[in-house]
Amino acid sequence: MSDLSFIFIGDHYDVAEFLVEVGANLTRKICETFPEITWHILCKGGNCIEEEEEDLSRDRNYELPVPLHKGVFAKMGLGGFHIDWLKPYRMSLVEIDLRDNEIEVLPTSIPWSFPVLKILNVSNNCLKAILPPVKDVFCDRLEEILLMNNKLEDLCYQIFRLPRLKTLNLSNNKLQYLVKTHQQQHDWNLMRQDSDAAKAKREWILPSLTYLNVSNNELEMLPPDIKNCTALVRLDASNNRLTAFPPAWNCKMTSLDLSNNELERFPVSAEQFWCGTLRCLKLNNNYLEEINESIVKLCTLTDLCASNNKIYRLPSAEVWDCKQLYLLDLSGNQLKASTQPVESPTAIGPAKFFKINRPLSVTEDMSSTIIFPQFLAHSLHDLNLSNNDLEVVPSSVCHMTSLEILDLSDNPSIKTFPPELGRLKTCHNLILNGLNIENIPKEILQVKEVHKRSKDIISLLRNELRQSQKYYTMKLVVLGKKEKGKTTLINILGGKSEDSHLNVGIRTSSIVIPHPTKRKFPRDDSKPNFIFNTWDMAGDEAYIPTQQCFLTQNSIYFLVWDLWSLKDDIDKLGTWLYSLEVSQQNSYEIIEIKQNCM
């Protein structure tokens, strides 16, 4: 953008205002050299200082409510910022909004010299550091600091000693250390020589911090002082270079994201402090070799994501205690399940397995590092085991009757599905990319619609599990008004020529219809006949209320009506249709409208 320095030097303020209006930036040099003129231009483009209504009399012992203000400088193309712009409002500013500019350096008095400041937003700028205060820190009311999307490489330790700070967002920067001078080894050696008072002065004091986001940086470790954040609820340290995570500490952590790091293990004491609070744990894309017991003992855990690690075993099913687990993602690991016998487990080998007191079928795993506890059958809804070393579907998966999503993709050694997989009636999303299942017909596997394909596969396996056979008998119910041709229709379907009338409430009969191929090959007994057990329901008004008792699932219904009376009886026709819709979920009705000849 254009440098406006020469315009300011020449006192061409109108030209400068015009250029700013059309997109020219106020550079750091201009803001520092011409603070009064730049302030005039900013105020002309909009009200930079807005009034806020808040009563500080109780908190600050003010006799009367103090008029408070908010500084709004977002999206103004600022390359710098001059502290003189805020001096008149130093005692009344509760928010400073500097987001979406190009500021490289903040004045040393921001935020430290603003005693009632609550929110500081300097996100989406070009900051490289937050400078320490020259004098004492007065911003003890600060609750929210947003510094994401900058170029921060260093932070002063004072930012971690704000007693009321609740939210600290440092994501998308270039931080290698949260407090660089504390983390380097030679500085640690210097600290050993410091007095106890000097060490205490550098410790974190963030008793109110509930949300800390340090994702997308270059952090190699988190400082031990993080244990002082006793109110922390959410911590996002994803997309860094962490090789270790501090031991769990006393706080009510509900969400912890450590994905995309270099972790080789997870703290073993997590369940001691977070058993009753942690609900979401993300460990994707690390170097973990196992899911340790402290993770599966987290009682309130609902989401566990540990994809793309090196996990080759899970804890024994007896130690699991996460009975609220809803989502489990173990894709991209080295978990095994095969039909080959396994040697006796040793102290350093995979976890011990359950004793099985009955013969194993050919579809059940005899060697497996995947044995889930039984209680997951009632809680787990989403399970991802794709891209592992599975040769068979683990038998414990076949008992998870609450599963809605099951991903077995990219396990090419799986060639068959066990019939027990048919127990997953609620599984509407069975993902099988990269698999060639031999005991499932190709016409089913080639169905593009995922829900229909999943339903057909589960139904086929359930029928195989139940050893069910094809059944060619169906209940056929004929409904409608009196003397409209219901009985005649049944006689025609049954090949009877006589015309009769129904004088009783219900008449049942059987209609045998030969298989269509028998028309060409009458002597072919390999094709069975179709049998319809017909229920001819009387149309008298007295019988209609009792007929609701005979509307059952898996039946065919004919609704016979007279075209000439359709206009007058449309409400009655609707009543029948509604009744059938309630009793027959996902069904279709066949309506015959009879037209009498005049």
Buried (B, 14 or more C-beta within 10 A) or exposed (E): EBEBBEBBEEEBBEEBBEBBEEEBBBBBBBBBBBBEBBBBBBEEEEEBBEEBEBEBEEEEEEEEEBEBBBBBBBEBBBBBBBBEBBEEBBBBBBBBBBBBBBBBBBBBBBBBBBBBBBBBBBBBBBBBBBBEBEEEBBBEBBBBBBBBBBBBBBBBBBBBBBEBBBBBBBBBBEBBBBBBBBBEEEEEEEEEEEEEEEEEEBBBBBBBBBBBBBBBBEBBBBBEBBBBBEEBBBBBBBBBEBBBBBEBBEBBBBBBBBBBBEBEBBBEEBBBBBBEBBBBBBBBBBBBBBBBBBBBBBBBBBBBBBBBBEBBBBBBBEBBBBEBBBBBBBBBBBBBBBBEEBEEEEEEEBBEBEEEEEEEEEBBBBBBBBBBBEBBBEBBBBBBBBBBBBBBBBBBBBBBEBBBBBBBBBBEEBEEBBBBBBBBEEBBBBBBEEBEBEEBEEEBBEBEEBEEBBBBBBEBBBBBBEEEEEEEEBBBBBBBBEEBBBBBBBBEBBEBEEEEEBEEBBBEBEBEBEBEEBEEEEEEEEEEEBBBBBBBBBBEEEBBEEBEEBBEEEBBBBBBBBEEBEEEBEEBBEEBBEBBEEBBEEEEBEBBBBEEEE
